[in-house]
């Protein structure tokens, strides 16, 4: 990949990943408000806003982070399968994105309960978003650490590829 294009893709990847991380922090804050606030309208509002916001913010940022990460790895010296840290980051991203998309049904259920004024407030409150957002935050911070520190360790494919490149130079 030409250097300018590589930098553009890297910028897009960092922007999407940082945006996803920030959005997860906001969702964690919303989840805490939903669990602790005493105002009925606020609690119901929190659970009503989570589903559409997740579809409009979390899911697109997760998808963009995944797509740009794959493009970036394929177009750089790191490769997609040459280094364990890249594979681990890919795994974190794929699993987190799949869990998020699967979890959207839960958001819909929580929003429906929050929209029903007959539903008791204790039935509306749900610790699940806080647990999921907390876990996502830890995973995304782990991916960020991997990006910065890039721990050594070539995969078998990486070793073969490196030997093949050295043999042909």
N, C-alpha and C positions, 0 to 999 in steps of 0.2 A: 504494500500500500504506500503510495507517495506520502512524504512527511506531512504535507498540509492536510491531506485527507485523514491521516492517522491522528493528527492533533484535533481535528474537528470531531472525529468519532470519540476520541478520548474525552473531549470537553462535553459532548453529549452524554457519555456514560457517567462521568463524574456528576454532572448536573442532575441526571435522572436518579442516580443512586443517593445523592445528598438530599434531593427532594423527597424521595421515598423515606429516607431516614427521618427527615423533619416531619413528614406527614404521620409517620408512626408515633412520634413523640406527641403530636397533637391528639391523635386517637387515644393514646394512653391517658393524656390529661382529661379528655372527654369521658373516658371510661371511669376515671376516678371521680369526676363530678357526678356522673350517673349513679355511682355507688354511694356517695356521701352527702350530696346536697339534700336539703330538706324541702326545697320548693318543688311542688308537684309538677308544675309547668316546665321547670328547668330539667328535671329528670326525664320527663316524657320527651321533651325537645331534644335532649342528647341522643336518645335512642332513635328518634325519628330522623335526625340528620346524619347518623352514621352510615346508613345504607347508600343513599345517593352520593354522599361525599366519597365513600369508598369506591364506588363505581367511577366517579369522575376524577379522583385523585390517586388513590392507592393502586388500583388495578392498572391504569395507564403508566404510572411511574414504575411499577414492578415490571411490566412488559417492556418498557423502554430500557430499563436497566439490564434486563436479560438480553434483549436483542443487541443493544450497543456493546455489551460485554462480550458477546460471542463474536461480533464483527471485529471488535478491538483485538481480541486474542488471536483471531485468524489472520489479522493484518499486521501483527507485530512479532517481535522476536520470541515472545512468550509462548505463542501457540495455544491451542485449546487443550491438548492432551500431553504436553511436554513436561509440565511442572505440577507437582501435587497441589501447590497453593492455588493454582488456576482452577484445577478440577474441584477443589474444596469450595472455592468461591462460586463456581458454576452450580455445584450441588446445593449450596445455601440458597442461591437465587432461585433455582428451579423448585426446590421444596417449598420455600417461602411463598413463591408465586402460586403454586398449586394449592397450598393450604389456604391462602387468601381467597382464591377464586372459589374453592369449595366452601369456605366460611361465609361467602356472600348469602347463602341460604339462611344462615343463622342471623345475619343482619336483617334480612327480610322478616323473619319470624319475630325478632325483637321489635322491629318497627311496627309490625301489625299489633303486637301487644301494647306498645306505647300509644298507638293511635286510638285504641279502644278505651274510652273513658270508664267503662265498667270493669276494666282489669285493675286489680289491686296494685298499688305502687310497689309492694314487695315482690309481686310477680313480674313487674316490669324491670326492676333492678336485676342486673345479671353480671356476675364477676368475669364471665368468659371473655369479653372484649379486653379487659385489663390484663388478663393472663396471656391472651394471644398477642396483644400489643407489646407487653413486656418481653415475651419470648422473641418476637420479631425484632425488637430493639436490640436485644443481645446478639442475635444472629447477624443483623446488619452491621453492628459495631465490630463483630468478629470479622466480617468480610472487609470492612474498612481497614482493620489492622493487617489483614493478609495483604491488602493492596499496598500498604505503606512499607511493611517489613519484608515482604516477598521471601519467606523462608526458603532456604535451599532444599533441593531434593528433586531430582529428575525422575520421571516415570521410566518404565522400561522402554516405552516408545521414545521418550525424550533422549535416553541414552543411545538407542539405535540411530535416531535421527542425527544426533550430534556426531556419532562415529561416522555416519554416512557423509555428512558435510565435510568433516575433517579429512576423510579419505579422498574426497574429490577436489581438494584445494591444493 
